[in-house]
Amino acid sequence: QDRICGGKMIPDCKSWVVYIPFDTADFRLGGSAFASAEGVAAAPPRIEDADYFMDCFEVVREFAEDGVLLSAATVGRGGLLKAVDDMISGSGCGLEMNVSDIMRAYQESSPIDVLFSEVPGVVIQIRDSDFDYLDAELLLQDVAYYPLGHPVHGAGIGVCATRKPGIETILDSLMQNAEGED
């Protein structure tokens, strides 16, 4: 079967890796192997909003047809971390992934739920020059998305998950950069 874009991440450090959940439901571990190992009894994920799922699918299909996608992977069994791992395996690059925005948006206290939840979605890689187009199209369709970061040289996945409110993160960043001091 021919694919419009590959499943392996392209080692372009300026490109963006973006997560698009295809459901509006809270993150849950469902019937994953991780949930079983942790003794969490839960039902597998279900689609809570079929119309939203279709909107997400259609906009991602348009990105593929327009040649915006450099690579893509489906989030499902194994969760977000598994999808990213599949993308970087054998690609010659890694990813420093920040899930803080996802945690804030869903009021999640644990990055484990975000990383291993089997809520359907996609992880896509796009050129930096296509980010504004992606942003406009997703906003137009009222589809949520979360930039995860940029590919990095080397292998592996690094995960950043701060629980600070957005303004606190911005203030910390400003305080650490002593730009303009004499």
Secondary structure by P-SEA (a helix, b strand, c coil): ccccccccccccccbbbbbbbcccccccccccaaaaaacccccccccccaaaaaaaaaaaaaaaaacccccccccccccaaaaaaaaaccccccccccaaaaaaaacccccccccccccccbbbbbcccaaaaaaaaaaaabbbbbbcccccccbbbbbbbbcccaaaaaaaaaaacccccc
